[in-house]
């Protein structure tokens, strides 16, 4: 299950479908503007990190070093990357400014979807993924007093959430497979592979193109070019490769 439950002191509402309605608006006109950008723990997904480091024009390694903290002890066994907040008692996001978010067009998915949270599940014997949404109501938020009414699906489209959800679901598949294969023990090497594939685009691309990888695996030539030139396609492939590397699934073919 995936859920955006980042903020402190939140209230979780009932399940919502994509056709359910809610009222909300945010912006400089709302008295609490940017309060939700502090006093929180913000999880960064691999796609969040990819968008942010490209926005800043820096490498994955530099972004990880400057803006994040890696959380090693997690419920699913894989490291999580958290935004490094400022050292004040407010614990503000490093990208928030008085006039709003300085990386707004590439802000993390948890920020985009707010005030909604999302949970998704998949049946062990099915490929069908089910999802539901819920309201995340924080005491300070006055956006719920605004008259603007949305369907959940309208909000998701307006906030550009579809691609975030799609790529986050690929990550969740890795977590779910680990949970189902209880006999699998993650070694230090497994953890390093996971971090490289998910959070360090440059290192993963170097691993593919400057090692024996392409001699060992049968990868379509068109896909090879996409992996060379497209960071998002490389991230999608990372999840495929992890199924093979961590769980031995025939997700990619060995050359014969």
C-alpha positions in Angstrom: 0.0 0.0 0.0 1.2 3.5 -0.8 0.0 6.5 1.2 1.1 10.2 1.4 1.0 10.6 5.1 3.9 13.0 5.4 2.7 15.8 7.6 2.5 16.1 11.3 -0.8 16.3 13.1 -2.9 15.4 10.1 -6.4 14.0 10.0 -7.3 11.3 7.5 -10.7 11.4 6.0 -12.9 8.7 4.4 -12.1 6.9 1.2 -12.7 8.9 -2.0 -13.1 7.8 -5.6 -11.9 9.8 -8.6 -15.4 11.1 -9.0 -15.9 12.4 -5.5 -16.0 16.1 -4.8 -14.1 18.3 -2.3 -13.6 22.0 -1.8 -10.1 23.4 -1.6 -7.9 26.2 -2.9 -4.3 27.3 -2.1 -2.2 30.3 -3.0 -1.0 33.6 -1.7 -4.6 34.6 -1.2 -5.0 32.0 1.6 -3.7 33.2 5.0 -1.9 30.0 5.8 0.1 30.0 2.5 3.3 27.9 2.7 2.7 26.8 6.3 2.4 23.3 5.0 6.0 23.6 3.7 7.4 23.3 7.3 7.3 21.0 10.3 7.1 17.9 8.1 9.0 14.9 6.9 8.9 14.9 3.1 9.6 11.6 1.4 11.1 11.9 -2.1 10.4 9.2 -4.6 12.9 8.4 -7.4 10.8 10.4 -9.8 10.7 13.4 -7.4 14.5 13.4 -7.2 14.9 13.0 -11.0 12.6 16.1 -11.6 14.2 18.2 -8.9 17.9 17.6 -9.7 17.2 18.3 -13.4 15.3 21.5 -12.4 18.4 22.6 -10.5 20.8 21.4 -13.2 22.9 19.3 -10.9 23.9 15.7 -10.7 22.0 13.1 -8.7 24.9 12.7 -6.4 25.1 16.4 -5.7 21.4 16.6 -5.0 21.5 13.7 -2.6 24.4 15.2 -0.8 23.0 18.7 -0.5 19.3 18.3 -0.1 18.5 14.9 1.3 18.9 12.5 4.2 18.8 8.8 3.6 16.6 6.8 5.9 17.9 3.2 6.2 15.5 1.6 8.6 12.1 1.3 6.9 9.1 -1.0 7.2 9.7 -2.4 3.7 13.4 -2.9 4.0 14.5 -0.5 1.3 16.2 2.9 2.0 14.0 6.0 1.7 15.2 9.5 0.7 13.9 12.4 2.8 14.2 16.1 2.0 16.7 17.8 4.3 14.8 20.5 6.0 16.4 23.6 7.5 17.8 23.4 11.0 15.3 25.8 12.6 12.4 24.7 14.7 10.2 25.3 11.7 11.9 22.6 9.6 11.1 24.5 6.4 11.7 23.0 3.0 14.8 24.4 1.4 12.9 25.5 -1.7 10.1 27.4 -0.1 10.3 31.2 -0.3 7.9 34.0 1.0 6.2 34.1 -2.4 5.9 30.3 -2.7 7.8 27.3 -4.0 10.8 28.1 -6.1 10.7 24.7 -7.9 6.9 24.7 -8.2 6.7 23.1 -11.7 8.8 20.2 -10.5 7.7 20.0 -6.9 7.5 16.5 -5.3 4.4 14.4 -5.7 3.4 14.6 -2.1 3.2 18.4 -2.4 1.3 18.2 -5.7 -1.4 15.9 -4.5 -2.0 17.8 -1.2 -4.6 18.0 0.3 -5.3 14.5 -1.0 -3.5 11.3 -0.1 -3.5 8.2 -2.2 -3.4 4.5 -1.4 -2.9 1.8 -4.0 -3.1 -2.0 -3.7 -2.7 -4.9 -6.1 -3.9 -8.5 -5.6 -1.2 -11.2 -5.4 -2.8 -13.1 -8.3 -3.8 -10.2 -10.4 -2.1 -7.4 -12.4 -5.0 -5.0 -11.6 -4.1 -2.2 -9.3 -6.8 -0.6 -7.2 -6.6 2.8 -5.7 -8.5 5.2 -3.5 -7.9 8.7 -2.2 -8.5 10.5 1.1 -8.4 14.0 2.5 -5.4 15.1 4.6 -6.7 17.8 6.9 -4.1 19.7 9.0 -5.3 22.1 11.7 -3.5 25.1 10.2 -4.9 24.7 6.7 -7.5 27.2 5.7 -7.7 26.1 2.1 -10.8 24.0 2.9 -12.7 27.2 3.5 -12.3 28.3 -0.1 -15.3 27.8 -2.4 -13.5 26.1 -5.3 -14.9 22.7 -5.8 -13.1 19.8 -7.5 -13.6 16.3 -8.5 -10.7 14.2 -7.4 -9.8 13.4 -11.0 -9.9 17.1 -11.9 -7.5 17.8 -9.0 -5.1 15.1 -10.1 -5.1 16.3 -13.7 -4.6 19.9 -12.6 -1.7 19.0 -10.4 -0.1 16.8 -13.0 -0.2 13.7 -10.9 -0.7 10.9 -13.4 2.9 10.4 -14.3 4.0 10.7 -10.7 1.4 8.0 -9.7 2.4 5.7 -12.6 6.1 5.8 -11.7 5.5 5.6 -8.0 3.4 2.4 -8.6 6.5 0.8 -10.4 8.4 1.5 -7.2 5.6 0.0 -5.1 5.8 -3.2 -7.1 9.4 -3.7 -5.8 8.2 -3.2 -2.2 5.3 -5.6 -2.7 7.5 -8.3 -4.2 9.9 -8.1 -1.3 7.0 -8.4 1.1 5.6 -11.5 -0.6 9.0 -13.2 -1.0 9.6 -13.3 2.8 12.6 -15.6 2.3 14.5 -12.8 0.4 17.1 -11.1 2.5 18.5 -7.9 1.2 22.3 -7.8 1.3 24.4 -4.7 1.4 25.0 -5.2 -2.3 21.3 -5.3 -3.0 20.8 -2.0 -1.1 23.6 -0.4 -3.2 22.0 -1.6 -6.4 18.6 -0.3 -5.3 19.9 3.1 -4.4 22.0 3.4 -7.6 19.1 2.3 -9.9 16.4 4.4 -8.2 18.2 7.6 -7.1 21.4 8.0 -9.1 20.7 8.3 -12.8 24.2 9.0 -13.9 25.7 6.0 -12.1 23.0 3.6 -13.3 23.5 4.8 -16.9 27.3 4.4 -16.5 26.6 0.9 -15.2 24.6 0.0 -18.3 26.9 1.6 -20.9 30.4 1.2 -19.4 30.3 -2.3 -18.1 29.5 -5.7 -19.6 25.8 -5.1 -19.1 24.8 -4.9 -22.7 26.9 -7.9 -23.6 25.2 -9.9 -20.9 21.6 -8.9 -21.5 19.5 -8.9 -24.7 18.1 -5.4 -24.8 16.2 -4.1 -27.8 18.3 -1.6 -29.8 15.6 1.1 -29.7 15.3 0.8 -25.9 19.1 1.1 -25.7 19.0 4.4 -27.4 16.1 5.6 -25.1 18.2 4.5 -22.1 21.1 6.5 -23.4 19.1 9.7 -23.9 16.0 9.7 -21.7 16.3 9.8 -17.9 12.6 8.9 -17.3 12.9 5.8 -19.6 16.1 4.9 -17.7 14.1 5.1 -14.4 11.4 2.9 -15.8 14.0 0.4 -16.8 15.6 0.5 -13.4 12.5 -1.0 -11.8 12.5 -3.8 -14.5 16.1 -4.5 -13.8 15.6 -4.6 -10.0 13.0 -7.3 -10.4 15.7 -9.4 -12.1 18.6 -8.4 -9.8 16.8 -8.6 -6.5 14.3 -11.4 -7.1 15.6 -13.4 -10.0 12.5 -12.7 -12.1 12.9 -13.1 -15.9 12.1 -9.4 -16.4 15.0 -9.0 -18.9 16.6 -11.7 -21.1 20.1 -13.0 -20.9 22.0 -13.3 -24.2 22.4 -16.9 -25.4 
